[in-house]
Amino acid sequence: MSKNNINQCNELENLLKTEKYIIKKHIDEHKWFKHIKDKEEGIIDFINEYGWLMKEMYCKYVCKENKQCFI
């Protein structure tokens, strides 16, 4: 983690890339399961349902900076 600001995420780009990959991989199944026809609506629903989980999994178990992170 950068010593410039310990209160900001320096891995945000990687977190967002990971989230985008997960959404793309699972959006069709999510839309089918939730009876959602519109892709954008499905993405919004997916993020509302699982965004917190994706962030927690990435930040706690994947991010190489997680031991120094104060966020």
PDB file of N, CA, C and O in Angstrom, chain B, residues numbered from 101:
ATOM      1  N   MET B 101       0.853  -1.183   0.000  1.00  0.00           N
ATOM      2  CA  MET B 101       0.000   0.000   0.000  1.00  0.00           C
ATOM      3  C   MET B 101       0.887   1.230   0.000  1.00  0.00           C
ATOM      4  O   MET B 101       1.913   1.276   0.678  1.00  0.00           O
ATOM      5  N   SER B 102       0.495   2.178  -0.734  1.00  0.00           N
ATOM      6  CA  SER B 102       1.236   3.421  -0.804  1.00  0.00           C
ATOM      7  C   SER B 102       1.234   4.124   0.543  1.00  0.00           C
ATOM      8  O   SER B 102       0.233   4.118   1.259  1.00  0.00           O
ATOM      9  N   LYS B 103       2.357   4.724   0.876  1.00  0.00           N
ATOM     10  CA  LYS B 103       2.434   5.454   2.141  1.00  0.00           C
ATOM     11  C   LYS B 103       1.879   6.862   2.022  1.00  0.00           C
ATOM     12  O   LYS B 103       1.832   7.598   3.008  1.00  0.00           O
ATOM     13  N   ASN B 104       1.457   7.244   0.819  1.00  0.00           N
ATOM     14  CA  ASN B 104       0.905   8.582   0.621  1.00  0.00           C
ATOM     15  C   ASN B 104      -0.388   8.779   1.389  1.00  0.00           C
ATOM     16  O   ASN B 104      -0.572   9.816   2.026  1.00  0.00           O
ATOM     17  N   ASN B 105      -1.274   7.820   1.343  1.00  0.00           N
ATOM     18  CA  ASN B 105      -2.555   7.943   2.023  1.00  0.00           C
ATOM     19  C   ASN B 105      -3.037   6.554   2.420  1.00  0.00           C
ATOM     20  O   ASN B 105      -3.463   5.772   1.571  1.00  0.00           O
ATOM     21  N   ILE B 106      -2.968   6.252   3.705  1.00  0.00           N
ATOM     22  CA  ILE B 106      -3.348   4.923   4.171  1.00  0.00           C
ATOM     23  C   ILE B 106      -4.862   4.747   4.238  1.00  0.00           C
ATOM     24  O   ILE B 106      -5.350   3.655   4.528  1.00  0.00           O
ATOM     25  N   ASN B 107      -5.600   5.811   3.972  1.00  0.00           N
ATOM     26  CA  ASN B 107      -7.058   5.737   4.025  1.00  0.00           C
ATOM     27  C   ASN B 107      -7.702   5.653   2.648  1.00  0.00           C
ATOM     28  O   ASN B 107      -8.882   5.971   2.502  1.00  0.00           O
ATOM     29  N   GLN B 108      -6.956   5.234   1.642  1.00  0.00           N
ATOM     30  CA  GLN B 108      -7.538   5.062   0.318  1.00  0.00           C
ATOM     31  C   GLN B 108      -7.113   3.713  -0.235  1.00  0.00           C
ATOM     32  O   GLN B 108      -6.032   3.207   0.068  1.00  0.00           O
ATOM     33  N   CYS B 109      -7.979   3.148  -1.045  1.00  0.00           N
ATOM     34  CA  CYS B 109      -7.694   1.857  -1.656  1.00  0.00           C
ATOM     35  C   CYS B 109      -6.783   2.063  -2.859  1.00  0.00           C
ATOM     36  O   CYS B 109      -7.104   2.826  -3.769  1.00  0.00           O
ATOM     37  N   ASN B 110      -5.663   1.385  -2.853  1.00  0.00           N
ATOM     38  CA  ASN B 110      -4.737   1.454  -3.979  1.00  0.00           C
ATOM     39  C   ASN B 110      -4.929   0.290  -4.940  1.00  0.00           C
ATOM     40  O   ASN B 110      -4.229   0.193  -5.949  1.00  0.00           O
ATOM     41  N   GLU B 111      -5.873  -0.591  -4.632  1.00  0.00           N
ATOM     42  CA  GLU B 111      -6.153  -1.752  -5.470  1.00  0.00           C
ATOM     43  C   GLU B 111      -7.538  -1.666  -6.093  1.00  0.00           C
ATOM     44  O   GLU B 111      -8.068  -2.674  -6.561  1.00  0.00           O
ATOM     45  N   LEU B 112      -8.127  -0.482  -6.105  1.00  0.00           N
ATOM     46  CA  LEU B 112      -9.486  -0.309  -6.598  1.00  0.00           C
ATOM     47  C   LEU B 112      -9.637  -0.772  -8.047  1.00  0.00           C
ATOM     48  O   LEU B 112     -10.642  -1.392  -8.394  1.00  0.00           O
ATOM     49  N   GLU B 113      -8.673  -0.482  -8.876  1.00  0.00           N
ATOM     50  CA  GLU B 113      -8.756  -0.902 -10.280  1.00  0.00           C
ATOM     51  C   GLU B 113      -8.857  -2.425 -10.381  1.00  0.00           C
ATOM     52  O   GLU B 113      -9.658  -2.941 -11.160  1.00  0.00           O
ATOM     53  N   ASN B 114      -8.051  -3.147  -9.598  1.00  0.00           N
ATOM     54  CA  ASN B 114      -8.096  -4.610  -9.621  1.00  0.00           C
ATOM     55  C   ASN B 114      -9.403  -5.140  -9.032  1.00  0.00           C
ATOM     56  O   ASN B 114      -9.950  -6.124  -9.527  1.00  0.00           O
ATOM     57  N   LEU B 115      -9.903  -4.497  -7.984  1.00  0.00           N
ATOM     58  CA  LEU B 115     -11.191  -4.887  -7.412  1.00  0.00           C
ATOM     59  C   LEU B 115     -12.279  -4.744  -8.459  1.00  0.00           C
ATOM     60  O   LEU B 115     -13.089  -5.655  -8.633  1.00  0.00           O
ATOM     61  N   LEU B 116     -12.314  -3.623  -9.157  1.00  0.00           N
ATOM     62  CA  LEU B 116     -13.348  -3.391 -10.164  1.00  0.00           C
ATOM     63  C   LEU B 116     -13.217  -4.354 -11.348  1.00  0.00           C
ATOM     64  O   LEU B 116     -14.230  -4.798 -11.889  1.00  0.00           O
ATOM     65  N   LYS B 117     -12.002  -4.680 -11.754  1.00  0.00           N
ATOM     66  CA  LYS B 117     -11.793  -5.661 -12.824  1.00  0.00           C
ATOM     67  C   LYS B 117     -12.331  -7.026 -12.405  1.00  0.00           C
ATOM     68  O   LYS B 117     -12.972  -7.722 -13.192  1.00  0.00           O
ATOM     69  N   THR B 118     -12.063  -7.395 -11.168  1.00  0.00           N
ATOM     70  CA  THR B 118     -12.535  -8.674 -10.645  1.00  0.00           C
ATOM     71  C   THR B 118     -14.053  -8.705 -10.582  1.00  0.00           C
ATOM     72  O   THR B 118     -14.674  -9.687 -10.988  1.00  0.00           O
ATOM     73  N   GLU B 119     -14.652  -7.638 -10.076  1.00  0.00           N
ATOM     74  CA  GLU B 119     -16.111  -7.567 -10.000  1.00  0.00           C
ATOM     75  C   GLU B 119     -16.736  -7.633 -11.392  1.00  0.00           C
ATOM     76  O   GLU B 119     -17.741  -8.316 -11.588  1.00  0.00           O
ATOM     77  N   LYS B 120     -16.150  -6.931 -12.351  1.00  0.00           N
ATOM     78  CA  LYS B 120     -16.661  -6.934 -13.719  1.00  0.00           C
ATOM     79  C   LYS B 120     -16.605  -8.348 -14.305  1.00  0.00           C
ATOM     80  O   LYS B 120     -17.547  -8.780 -14.968  1.00  0.00           O
ATOM     81  N   TYR B 121     -15.516  -9.065 -14.065  1.00  0.00           N
ATOM     82  CA  TYR B 121     -15.370 -10.433 -14.542  1.00  0.00           C
ATOM     83  C   TYR B 121     -16.458 -11.330 -13.942  1.00  0.00           C
ATOM     84  O   TYR B 121     -17.088 -12.109 -14.657  1.00  0.00           O
ATOM     85  N   ILE B 122     -16.675 -11.216 -12.637  1.00  0.00           N
ATOM     86  CA  ILE B 122     -17.670 -12.042 -11.956  1.00  0.00           C
ATOM     87  C   ILE B 122     -19.070 -11.746 -12.479  1.00  0.00           C
ATOM     88  O   ILE B 122     -19.854 -12.664 -12.719  1.00  0.00           O
ATOM     89  N   ILE B 123     -19.382 -10.469 -12.655  1.00  0.00           N
ATOM     90  CA  ILE B 123     -20.702 -10.092 -13.167  1.00  0.00           C
ATOM     91  C   ILE B 123     -20.906 -10.653 -14.570  1.00  0.00           C
ATOM     92  O   ILE B 123     -21.948 -11.243 -14.854  1.00  0.00           O
ATOM     93  N   LYS B 124     -19.920 -10.474 -15.450  1.00  0.00           N
ATOM     94  CA  LYS B 124     -20.041 -10.983 -16.815  1.00  0.00           C
ATOM     95  C   LYS B 124     -20.234 -12.492 -16.831  1.00  0.00           C
ATOM     96  O   LYS B 124     -20.998 -13.021 -17.638  1.00  0.00           O
ATOM     97  N   LYS B 125     -19.547 -13.173 -15.947  1.00  0.00           N
ATOM     98  CA  LYS B 125     -19.606 -14.635 -15.900  1.00  0.00           C
ATOM     99  C   LYS B 125     -20.973 -15.131 -15.427  1.00  0.00           C
ATOM    100  O   LYS B 125     -21.431 -16.181 -15.879  1.00  0.00           O
ATOM    101  N   HIS B 126     -21.625 -14.406 -14.536  1.00  0.00           N
ATOM    102  CA  HIS B 126     -22.829 -14.912 -13.886  1.00  0.00           C
ATOM    103  C   HIS B 126     -24.113 -14.147 -14.200  1.00  0.00           C
ATOM    104  O   HIS B 126     -25.176 -14.522 -13.705  1.00  0.00           O
ATOM    105  N   ILE B 127     -24.050 -13.094 -15.001  1.00  0.00           N
ATOM    106  CA  ILE B 127     -25.216 -12.236 -15.185  1.00  0.00           C
ATOM    107  C   ILE B 127     -26.385 -12.967 -15.854  1.00  0.00           C
ATOM    108  O   ILE B 127     -27.536 -12.738 -15.481  1.00  0.00           O
ATOM    109  N   ASP B 128     -26.127 -13.820 -16.810  1.00  0.00           N
ATOM    110  CA  ASP B 128     -27.233 -14.514 -17.475  1.00  0.00           C
ATOM    111  C   ASP B 128     -27.986 -15.426 -16.515  1.00  0.00           C
ATOM    112  O   ASP B 128     -29.217 -15.449 -16.521  1.00  0.00           O
ATOM    113  N   GLU B 129     -27.267 -16.172 -15.696  1.00  0.00           N
ATOM    114  CA  GLU B 129     -27.912 -17.034 -14.711  1.00  0.00           C
ATOM    115  C   GLU B 129     -28.673 -16.211 -13.674  1.00  0.00           C
ATOM    116  O   GLU B 129     -29.769 -16.585 -13.257  1.00  0.00           O
ATOM    117  N   HIS B 130     -28.089 -15.098 -13.265  1.00  0.00           N
ATOM    118  CA  HIS B 130     -28.733 -14.233 -12.279  1.00  0.00           C
ATOM    119  C   HIS B 130     -30.038 -13.673 -12.841  1.00  0.00           C
ATOM    120  O   HIS B 130     -31.064 -13.680 -12.161  1.00  0.00           O
ATOM    121  N   LYS B 131     -29.998 -13.191 -14.078  1.00  0.00           N
ATOM    122  CA  LYS B 131     -31.206 -12.660 -14.704  1.00  0.00           C
ATOM    123  C   LYS B 131     -32.280 -13.744 -14.804  1.00  0.00           C
ATOM    124  O   LYS B 131     -33.448 -13.482 -14.517  1.00  0.00           O
ATOM    125  N   TRP B 132     -31.900 -14.948 -15.204  1.00  0.00           N
ATOM    126  CA  TRP B 132     -32.855 -16.040 -15.331  1.00  0.00           C
ATOM    127  C   TRP B 132     -33.476 -16.362 -13.964  1.00  0.00           C
ATOM    128  O   TRP B 132     -34.695 -16.486 -13.844  1.00  0.00           O
ATOM    129  N   PHE B 133     -32.643 -16.493 -12.957  1.00  0.00           N
ATOM    130  CA  PHE B 133     -33.121 -16.857 -11.622  1.00  0.00           C
ATOM    131  C   PHE B 133     -34.051 -15.803 -11.035  1.00  0.00           C
ATOM    132  O   PHE B 133     -35.032 -16.138 -10.371  1.00  0.00           O
ATOM    133  N   LYS B 134     -33.746 -14.537 -11.277  1.00  0.00           N
ATOM    134  CA  LYS B 134     -34.537 -13.433 -10.712  1.00  0.00           C
ATOM    135  C   LYS B 134     -35.643 -12.965 -11.667  1.00  0.00           C
ATOM    136  O   LYS B 134     -36.351 -12.005 -11.363  1.00  0.00           O
ATOM    137  N   HIS B 135     -35.797 -13.626 -12.807  1.00  0.00           N
ATOM    138  CA  HIS B 135     -36.820 -13.272 -13.807  1.00  0.00           C
ATOM    139  C   HIS B 135     -36.659 -11.824 -14.282  1.00  0.00           C
ATOM    140  O   HIS B 135     -37.624 -11.064 -14.362  1.00  0.00           O
ATOM    141  N   ILE B 136     -35.428 -11.478 -14.590  1.00  0.00           N
ATOM    142  CA  ILE B 136     -35.107 -10.131 -15.082  1.00  0.00           C
ATOM    143  C   ILE B 136     -34.753 -10.254 -16.553  1.00  0.00           C
ATOM    144  O   ILE B 136     -33.906 -11.068 -16.922  1.00  0.00           O
ATOM    145  N   LYS B 137     -35.389  -9.458 -17.390  1.00  0.00           N
ATOM    146  CA  LYS B 137     -35.130  -9.511 -18.833  1.00  0.00           C
ATOM    147  C   LYS B 137     -34.055  -8.520 -19.276  1.00  0.00           C
ATOM    148  O   LYS B 137     -33.246  -8.842 -20.147  1.00  0.00           O
ATOM    149  N   ASP B 138     -34.033  -7.334 -18.696  1.00  0.00           N
ATOM    150  CA  ASP B 138     -33.114  -6.279 -19.094  1.00  0.00           C
ATOM    151  C   ASP B 138     -31.728  -6.496 -18.467  1.00  0.00           C
ATOM    152  O   ASP B 138     -31.604  -6.699 -17.260  1.00  0.00           O
ATOM    153  N   LYS B 139     -30.699  -6.450 -19.308  1.00  0.00           N
ATOM    154  CA  LYS B 139     -29.338  -6.692 -18.832  1.00  0.00           C
ATOM    155  C   LYS B 139     -28.886  -5.648 -17.809  1.00  0.00           C
ATOM    156  O   LYS B 139     -28.307  -5.993 -16.780  1.00  0.00           O
ATOM    157  N   GLU B 140     -29.152  -4.377 -18.095  1.00  0.00           N
ATOM    158  CA  GLU B 140     -28.735  -3.315 -17.166  1.00  0.00           C
ATOM    159  C   GLU B 140     -29.430  -3.469 -15.811  1.00  0.00           C
ATOM    160  O   GLU B 140     -28.803  -3.301 -14.765  1.00  0.00           O
ATOM    161  N   GLU B 141     -30.712  -3.784 -15.834  1.00  0.00           N
ATOM    162  CA  GLU B 141     -31.443  -4.008 -14.595  1.00  0.00           C
ATOM    163  C   GLU B 141     -30.864  -5.211 -13.847  1.00  0.00           C
ATOM    164  O   GLU B 141     -30.775  -5.210 -12.619  1.00  0.00           O
ATOM    165  N   GLY B 142     -30.474  -6.230 -14.603  1.00  0.00           N
ATOM    166  CA  GLY B 142     -29.856  -7.414 -14.005  1.00  0.00           C
ATOM    167  C   GLY B 142     -28.528  -7.095 -13.345  1.00  0.00           C
ATOM    168  O   GLY B 142     -28.232  -7.599 -12.262  1.00  0.00           O
ATOM    169  N   ILE B 143     -27.734  -6.265 -13.987  1.00  0.00           N
ATOM    170  CA  ILE B 143     -26.443  -5.871 -13.422  1.00  0.00           C
ATOM    171  C   ILE B 143     -26.648  -5.076 -12.141  1.00  0.00           C
ATOM    172  O   ILE B 143     -25.958  -5.302 -11.147  1.00  0.00           O
ATOM    173  N   ILE B 144     -27.595  -4.147 -12.165  1.00  0.00           N
ATOM    174  CA  ILE B 144     -27.884  -3.360 -10.962  1.00  0.00           C
ATOM    175  C   ILE B 144     -28.329  -4.269  -9.830  1.00  0.00           C
ATOM    176  O   ILE B 144     -27.877  -4.117  -8.695  1.00  0.00           O
ATOM    177  N   ASP B 145     -29.210  -5.213 -10.129  1.00  0.00           N
ATOM    178  CA  ASP B 145     -29.687  -6.135  -9.109  1.00  0.00           C
ATOM    179  C   ASP B 145     -28.550  -7.013  -8.587  1.00  0.00           C
ATOM    180  O   ASP B 145     -28.456  -7.267  -7.386  1.00  0.00           O
ATOM    181  N   PHE B 146     -27.693  -7.472  -9.487  1.00  0.00           N
ATOM    182  CA  PHE B 146     -26.548  -8.305  -9.090  1.00  0.00           C
ATOM    183  C   PHE B 146     -25.646  -7.540  -8.127  1.00  0.00           C
ATOM    184  O   PHE B 146     -25.227  -8.078  -7.101  1.00  0.00           O
ATOM    185  N   ILE B 147     -25.348  -6.292  -8.456  1.00  0.00           N
ATOM    186  CA  ILE B 147     -24.491  -5.473  -7.596  1.00  0.00           C
ATOM    187  C   ILE B 147     -25.168  -5.222  -6.252  1.00  0.00           C
ATOM    188  O   ILE B 147     -24.519  -5.286  -5.208  1.00  0.00           O
ATOM    189  N   ASN B 148     -26.473  -4.936  -6.274  1.00  0.00           N
ATOM    190  CA  ASN B 148     -27.189  -4.732  -5.015  1.00  0.00           C
ATOM    191  C   ASN B 148     -27.178  -5.989  -4.145  1.00  0.00           C
ATOM    192  O   ASN B 148     -27.061  -5.906  -2.923  1.00  0.00           O
ATOM    193  N   GLU B 149     -27.299  -7.139  -4.778  1.00  0.00           N
ATOM    194  CA  GLU B 149     -27.336  -8.402  -4.043  1.00  0.00           C
ATOM    195  C   GLU B 149     -25.953  -8.862  -3.582  1.00  0.00           C
ATOM    196  O   GLU B 149     -25.800  -9.328  -2.453  1.00  0.00           O
ATOM    197  N   TYR B 150     -24.957  -8.734  -4.440  1.00  0.00           N
ATOM    198  CA  TYR B 150     -23.661  -9.372  -4.190  1.00  0.00           C
ATOM    199  C   TYR B 150     -22.471  -8.433  -4.152  1.00  0.00           C
ATOM    200  O   TYR B 150     -21.347  -8.884  -3.931  1.00  0.00           O
ATOM    201  N   GLY B 151     -22.682  -7.143  -4.362  1.00  0.00           N
ATOM    202  CA  GLY B 151     -21.565  -6.197  -4.364  1.00  0.00           C
ATOM    203  C   GLY B 151     -20.782  -6.215  -3.063  1.00  0.00           C
ATOM    204  O   GLY B 151     -19.551  -6.211  -3.075  1.00  0.00           O
ATOM    205  N   TRP B 152     -21.485  -6.234  -1.950  1.00  0.00           N
ATOM    206  CA  TRP B 152     -20.823  -6.257  -0.645  1.00  0.00           C
ATOM    207  C   TRP B 152     -19.985  -7.524  -0.489  1.00  0.00           C
ATOM    208  O   TRP B 152     -18.897  -7.485   0.084  1.00  0.00           O
ATOM    209  N   LEU B 153     -20.491  -8.640  -0.999  1.00  0.00           N
ATOM    210  CA  LEU B 153     -19.785  -9.910  -0.868  1.00  0.00           C
ATOM    211  C   LEU B 153     -18.532  -9.934  -1.745  1.00  0.00           C
ATOM    212  O   LEU B 153     -17.477 -10.407  -1.324  1.00  0.00           O
ATOM    213  N   MET B 154     -18.664  -9.419  -2.970  1.00  0.00           N
ATOM    214  CA  MET B 154     -17.502  -9.381  -3.858  1.00  0.00           C
ATOM    215  C   MET B 154     -16.398  -8.520  -3.248  1.00  0.00           C
ATOM    216  O   MET B 154     -15.224  -8.889  -3.284  1.00  0.00           O
ATOM    217  N   LYS B 155     -16.783  -7.361  -2.683  1.00  0.00           N
ATOM    218  CA  LYS B 155     -15.799  -6.480  -2.059  1.00  0.00           C
ATOM    219  C   LYS B 155     -15.143  -7.156  -0.857  1.00  0.00           C
ATOM    220  O   LYS B 155     -13.921  -7.119  -0.707  1.00  0.00           O
ATOM    221  N   GLU B 156     -15.949  -7.765  -0.011  1.00  0.00           N
ATOM    222  CA  GLU B 156     -15.390  -8.404   1.178  1.00  0.00           C
ATOM    223  C   GLU B 156     -14.462  -9.553   0.809  1.00  0.00           C
ATOM    224  O   GLU B 156     -13.385  -9.686   1.389  1.00  0.00           O
ATOM    225  N   MET B 157     -14.861 -10.374  -0.138  1.00  0.00           N
ATOM    226  CA  MET B 157     -14.021 -11.501  -0.557  1.00  0.00           C
ATOM    227  C   MET B 157     -12.710 -11.001  -1.160  1.00  0.00           C
ATOM    228  O   MET B 157     -11.637 -11.513  -0.843  1.00  0.00           O
ATOM    229  N   TYR B 158     -12.807 -10.001  -2.027  1.00  0.00           N
ATOM    230  CA  TYR B 158     -11.590  -9.481  -2.654  1.00  0.00           C
ATOM    231  C   TYR B 158     -10.685  -8.837  -1.618  1.00  0.00           C
ATOM    232  O   TYR B 158      -9.502  -9.164  -1.525  1.00  0.00           O
ATOM    233  N   CYS B 159     -11.241  -7.929  -0.848  1.00  0.00           N
ATOM    234  CA  CYS B 159     -10.421  -7.151   0.081  1.00  0.00           C
ATOM    235  C   CYS B 159      -9.838  -8.018   1.202  1.00  0.00           C
ATOM    236  O   CYS B 159      -8.705  -7.795   1.630  1.00  0.00           O
ATOM    237  N   LYS B 160     -10.584  -8.975   1.664  1.00  0.00           N
ATOM    238  CA  LYS B 160     -10.140  -9.774   2.805  1.00  0.00           C
ATOM    239  C   LYS B 160      -9.245 -10.940   2.409  1.00  0.00           C
ATOM    240  O   LYS B 160      -8.350 -11.316   3.166  1.00  0.00           O
ATOM    241  N   TYR B 161      -9.476 -11.523   1.218  1.00  0.00           N
ATOM    242  CA  TYR B 161      -8.773 -12.753   0.876  1.00  0.00           C
ATOM    243  C   TYR B 161      -7.912 -12.698  -0.382  1.00  0.00           C
ATOM    244  O   TYR B 161      -7.043 -13.551  -0.560  1.00  0.00           O
ATOM    245  N   VAL B 162      -8.128 -11.726  -1.254  1.00  0.00           N
ATOM    246  CA  VAL B 162      -7.383 -11.686  -2.511  1.00  0.00           C
ATOM    247  C   VAL B 162      -6.354 -10.559  -2.533  1.00  0.00           C
ATOM    248  O   VAL B 162      -5.228 -10.753  -2.989  1.00  0.00           O
ATOM    249  N   CYS B 163      -6.733  -9.406  -2.049  1.00  0.00           N
ATOM    250  CA  CYS B 163      -5.885  -8.219  -2.141  1.00  0.00           C
ATOM    251  C   CYS B 163      -4.563  -8.413  -1.408  1.00  0.00           C
ATOM    252  O   CYS B 163      -4.526  -8.824  -0.248  1.00  0.00           O
ATOM    253  N   LYS B 164      -3.484  -8.106  -2.116  1.00  0.00           N
ATOM    254  CA  LYS B 164      -2.158  -8.257  -1.521  1.00  0.00           C
ATOM    255  C   LYS B 164      -1.858  -7.161  -0.481  1.00  0.00           C
ATOM    256  O   LYS B 164      -0.888  -7.267   0.270  1.00  0.00           O
ATOM    257  N   GLU B 165      -2.675  -6.132  -0.440  1.00  0.00           N
ATOM    258  CA  GLU B 165      -2.480  -5.031   0.489  1.00  0.00           C
ATOM    259  C   GLU B 165      -3.354  -5.168   1.749  1.00  0.00           C
ATOM    260  O   GLU B 165      -3.360  -4.265   2.585  1.00  0.00           O
ATOM    261  N   ASN B 166      -4.075  -6.254   1.895  1.00  0.00           N
ATOM    262  CA  ASN B 166      -5.091  -6.343   2.938  1.00  0.00           C
ATOM    263  C   ASN B 166      -4.541  -6.264   4.364  1.00  0.00           C
ATOM    264  O   ASN B 166      -5.286  -5.915   5.280  1.00  0.00           O
ATOM    265  N   LYS B 167      -3.305  -6.565   4.571  1.00  0.00           N
ATOM    266  CA  LYS B 167      -2.741  -6.488   5.931  1.00  0.00           C
ATOM    267  C   LYS B 167      -2.448  -5.048   6.372  1.00  0.00           C
ATOM    268  O   LYS B 167      -2.386  -4.759   7.567  1.00  0.00           O
ATOM    269  N   GLN B 168      -2.270  -4.158   5.407  1.00  0.00           N
ATOM    270  CA  GLN B 168      -1.997  -2.760   5.714  1.00  0.00           C
ATOM    271  C   GLN B 168      -3.206  -1.857   5.509  1.00  0.00           C
ATOM    272  O   GLN B 168      -3.125  -0.653   5.752  1.00  0.00           O
ATOM    273  N   CYS B 169      -4.315  -2.419   5.068  1.00  0.00           N
ATOM    274  CA  CYS B 169      -5.475  -1.612   4.702  1.00  0.00           C
ATOM    275  C   CYS B 169      -6.285  -1.227   5.937  1.00  0.00           C
ATOM    276  O   CYS B 169      -6.559  -2.061   6.798  1.00  0.00           O
ATOM    277  N   PHE B 170      -6.662   0.045   6.009  1.00  0.00           N
ATOM    278  CA  PHE B 170      -7.447   0.534   7.130  1.00  0.00           C
ATOM    279  C   PHE B 170      -8.875   0.885   6.709  1.00  0.00           C
ATOM    280  O   PHE B 170      -9.648   1.402   7.515  1.00  0.00           O
ATOM    281  N   ILE B 171      -9.222   0.611   5.466  1.00  0.00           N
ATOM    282  CA  ILE B 171     -10.551   0.973   4.977  1.00  0.00           C
ATOM    283  C   ILE B 171     -11.536  -0.078   5.408  1.00  0.00           C
ATOM    284  O   ILE B 171     -12.724   0.027   5.103  1.00  0.00           O
TER     285      ILE B 171
END
